[in-house]
Amino acid sequence: MKTQKQVAERLRAYVNGTVDSPYRVRNWTHYDDDFETMEPGCIDVDHSFHAQCMDLVIDYCLWISDNQFRIRGNAKQAIDNALPKGWKIIPNERATVPKQGWIGVNTSTYYGHIWLVDKGATQMTMPVIEQNWNSLANLKPKRRLDYYYGCTHFIVPPISSNSAVVRAINNVLPSPKPMKVLLVAGHGKGAYSNDPGAVNTELDICERDFVRQKIVPNVAKYLKQAEVNVQLYGGSTMNQDMYQDTKYGVNLGDTKRYGMYWAARQGFDQIVEFHLDAASPQASGGHIIIDNNVYKDKIDERLHKVIDKYVGTIRDIDKRDNLLNANVSAELNQNYRLVELGFITNKTDVRNIEKHLEDFTKEIAEAIVGNVIGNNLGSQDIKPSTKKGSKSKPSKKKPKPQQIEWKWSGTFYPNTLIKVRRNWGLDGEEVPRKFWLNGEKDWVYIHSVIKDTKNKLWWAKMTYPQNKEIKYFYCALGKITDKEGKLKKEKELYGKIKWK
């Protein structure tokens, strides 16, 4: 029986592309024109269809069972296997918290999907290691933060003497622990220098001080209002440079006590590091940086939108393989991103941040927690106008916005192929094709409907039947053709709706 330590090492080796397996692809390989060329580190057990999700799990099952058990079929059929003694199948319930080394199964699509669970799962998210999430079958196993989307079962192999527990007592969920977040101010004092970071001599400001004085304290203030357990790297003075600390640990050969190595051992749900860019005075906009071995998550996407709203963005979420803290965080499976707030060398970027500092930092905090914090007062420089000489006070009432969403619920049975998106609208991010709806068998729950007059489409806020209460997605229900603009009078929808 393998130990938990051995399992952790195996999962890390999968992600690094160094796993000791006869099925690991050693060189760039291509034999099936339906898929992209496989990179070194892919797992391809049967030399068919390139690196499928099932290949990774077959290899893992063979390894953990000492070559005694080879799981058969496609991902959807995985739970139909006759399991060895000591193995279990557990349905995914609201209170299920999977452990590192479990096998997650999605049976909600035609072929299903399957993955390995890594350390750090909660009732809302689980870190997973998987192949073929992009449907191109070309990448080595990658880490991704999953929201239990489509997950129906877990296959639980015996690992050491630790028994996994499903936390459900009389159908009452335990009180969730407060989110634990570490905020990191970039640059500063370390083993090698007191690094000021980028500098704007005309405005007489430096990146190190600007982030510590204006950004991090305000973000922390709003996170505390949301009852988040927030900590500052270096304590209240933030008088430490995480990059230099991590580098010191690397040079010393100590991968436990310094910088990101230390932080990843403290149980933080998220680590967010703040910086400002520098270039020519014309360069403008911020961006989010993550390691190239991880997938962007909702936190990254929300932060990107906040930066874009107040400063603009110079590029999309950026995957990098040459940033120390990002690399180490991915290696240790620590949720992390580096936020470039804008260019300190651009006066407009700096002024926009300072002008909207409270709103800006509040919305950064909201992006981190995923919820609205208190009342969002919006821009502070918009004032209501009044007629000259009027003694009455300006009205504080805002015009009632036109309703675009109705909380109608039901079941949608599609009659054609329909894309599924993470946000409504044609610019919403698409989920992988294998999770799209295709015919009545892919029916979904509707929780509300949205009228998109811009694109002349009706949208459904939906969940898959296997994950009804976990995660919302969106799909188009059909074009707006009714003269009165009423959904229930539409005659050419992309399927049938059974209303509750």
Protein Blocks (a to p, Z undefined) as FASTA:
>chain_A
ZZfklmmmmmmmmmnopaccfkbcfbdcdfbfkbccddehiacfkopgiaafklmmmmmm
mmmnoopaccedjfklmmmpccdehiacddddfklccdehiacddfkbmnopaddddehi
afkbccdddehklonopaccdddddehioiabdcdddehjbdcddddehhiacddddddd
ddddeehjdfkbccebjadfklopafklmmmmmmmmmmmmmmmmnopacddehijnopac
fklmmmmmmmnopaklgcjllmmmnopabdcddddddddfkbgcddddddfkbccdfklm
mmmmmmmmmnopabdcdddfkbfklmmmmmnopacddddfbjfklmklmmmmmmmmmmmm
mmmmmmmnopaehjaebjakbccdddehiabdcdfbdcddddfbdcdddddddfbdcddd
fbecjkbccddfklpcedjklgccdfbdcddfknopacdddddfklmmlbccdddfbdcf
bfnlpaklpcbbcbdcddZZ
